[in-house]
Amino acid sequence: MVLKDKPPANKPIIFFKLIFWSIRIRRKSVDSSLYSLFAFGMFSPSDKMIESSIEVIMDRLWINTPVGGIARYEDDPYYRVSENTPGNPWIITTLWMTFYYIEIGNKEKSLELLD
C-alpha cells in the first residue's frame, strides 16, 4: 500500500489494538506514545478511544510533585527520583498533552500543563 492511499476502514482499529497490546505485553504499563494515534491523524481528538487514552495517560503518568509533567511510561527508570512517581517528567510528553488540549479547545488545561 502506498502512503497516499487510505487504509481500509478497519485498519486503524486493528493498528490501535496491536500497539496497545504490544505496549501492555512488553511493559505492562501505560505509555504516553499512545498520543501518536491522534497526532498522526489516525483518529480524531474527539474519538472515544483517544479521549479515554489521554485520560488514562493524565491519570497514571502525571508526576505529582512541584515540578509536574508527564512521564514516558509507568515505572520508567530513567532518572526516576522516587518509587512514588511513575517516572521522570519529560518535556516532550508534557507538550504532547498540551497539544491535545489545544486541539480540543481546552485552553485552560493546556496552560495549566505549561505552568
Stockholm file with secondary structure:
# STOCKHOLM 1.0

chainA/1-115         MVLKDKPPANKPIIFFKLIFWSIRIRRKSVDSSLYSLFAFGMFSPSDKMIESSIEVIMDRLWINTPVGGIARYEDDPYYRVSENTPGNPWIITTLWMTFYYIEIGNKEKSLELLD
#=GR chainA/1-115 SS CCTTSCCCTTHHHHHHHHHHHHHHHHHSSCBGGGGHHHHTTSSCTTSHHHHHHHHHHHHHHBCCSSSCCBCSBTTCCTTCCCTTSSSCCBHHHHHHHHHHHHHTTCHHHHHHHHC
#=GC SS_cons         CCTTSCCCTTHHHHHHHHHHHHHHHHHSSCBGGGGHHHHTTSSCTTSHHHHHHHHHHHHHHBCCSSSCCBCSBTTCCTTCCCTTSSSCCBHHHHHHHHHHHHHTTCHHHHHHHHC
//
